[in-house]
């Protein structure tokens, strides 16, 4: 009797889980295995679904593809510039927000706006702000000439001008999340520490270095890690600025390379796409593991 | 009489004391005037420094506010300039004296933005509703039911959270193509109706509901499903609302999957729709009309945000990440 009820309950549990397992199985677990299979199948033809060998050829092809190397370079530059920059500015702004009372709510609302906007749509606004064409100067170039510089086309111009816009827009997009998390972290620091420090006559800078920073450092660390992962996956903001033909613009990212291999004019090579995606995944996994290791080291008891 | 005398002597003593204290105070005061002047000075500089620090803070904060808001201003401004006016401005103007709504009419007539919007609404609603059903059932199983293998399945679910979407999208693209589901709503919707993270979030919430309620319901003969419907879902409404809003934002902004899976304009969502408008929209490059489309696309989420500001920010802080 008892055995029977256990059995029925078991069945019921699995029944409730069934939709989730089904969807995750089809669109998550199976693809996860399959992507590795694809990446080792040489000469895969998506029309006839045949291949003529297995091995590391796809990886070797991808790693020797100048477009992929360009994409890797772009992605790394983007990551190295935007992650520290956005985290630093977000920290400054959050500290500033702590100090002001009357306008805090309004400012917080404004700062959060980029989070709820369509990355692709607003990216086009950035595109026209920075673009310089034969018949229009563009706003940013107007400001540059006012300040005495010479204008440059940030969208179709030299490499570093394009990279600048991309970094600028990326920082603009990721800022809301960072400000939100950091203001939360700053508000969570126990006031008593500050009172005690003030009684002792500690200077503000010292208070910041010795109390605030250590107290919120786990959150900063969290932001840096999620920032790394997010920036490694950059794609739709790049499309918004430079259009879909990213290889021609020299502005492709690793994710962009994966999609270009899969689809579009240069597409039809799921094996190359898989190999590139796995290389990207390896990088992200490394960062995640470093994250876990440092966390475990910092909190040995928990 | 004697009493009166006593009083006066006491009063006199008091006076004397008062005088002494006063003298002492005066003495101290005179002695300390120099120090006091210094003190006032120090306080003044401190106040000034505080004021400048405050001013710098405000300037810094306003600069960032301007950087955030300016693109929005520019997009609205450009969208109300007429095509001719915009293209004749070699040096862009910061305002316009003759605003026009022609561009807004154009985006609904010259390009099928209305269709894109409708598709996105259908996609967003269907995905979110389906996801709510799937994650509620799964979270209920994890939080309330006991069955063999539960813990193993839960660990597998959690480890799936680490898998980036970019890795599985390749096979999903092939799967959907092979199933002949390209250019269809089912192809668009089905891959994104589960979220392990939201299952996890909801499970945590469900577990906080006291067991006593469940046993009481069991005694009354309530079925598990009815208990989920009548007790757990109403109690967990705040979390469900948060999850819903986050999912709606995610759906509204999704770009990569719709771009891969549709090449028929009738199934475009706003993100790949706007990209299409940009590349081959009006037969010529029409930036004011494009900006009008951008405004139309951005507005729903901004309105949603202004209504549910607190909820959205809380939800994102609890575990939202863009993308």
Interface residues (C-beta under 8 A of the other chain):
Chain A: X9 X10 X11 X12 X13 X14 X16 X17 X19 X20 X21 X23 X24 X26 X27 X28 X29 X30 X31 X32 X34 X35 X38 X46 X89 X92 X93 X96 X97 X99 X100 X103 X107 X108 X109 X110 X111 X112 X113 X114 X115 X116 X117 X118 X119 X120 X121 X122 X124 X125 X126 X128 X129 X135 X136 X137 X138 X139 X142 X172 X173 X174 X175 X177 X180 X181 X184 X226 X229 X230 X233 X235 X236 X239 X243 X244 X255 X258 X259 X262 X263 X270 X273 X274 X277 X278 X280 X281 X284 X285 X288
Chain B: X53 X54 X57 X58 X60 X61 X64 X65 X67 X68 X69 X71 X72 X74 X75 X78 X87 X89 X90 X91 X92 X133 X134 X135 X137 X138 X140 X141 X142 X145 X146 X147 X148 X150 X153 X157 X160 X162 X163 X164 X166 X167 X168 X169 X170 X171 X172 X173 X174 X175 X190 X191 X193 X194 X196 X199 X224 X249 X252 X253 X255 X256 X259 X260 X270 X271 X274 X275 X278 X279 X287 X290 X291 X293 X294 X297 X298 X301 X302 X304 X305 X306 X309 X312 X313 X316 X317 X320 X321 X322 X323
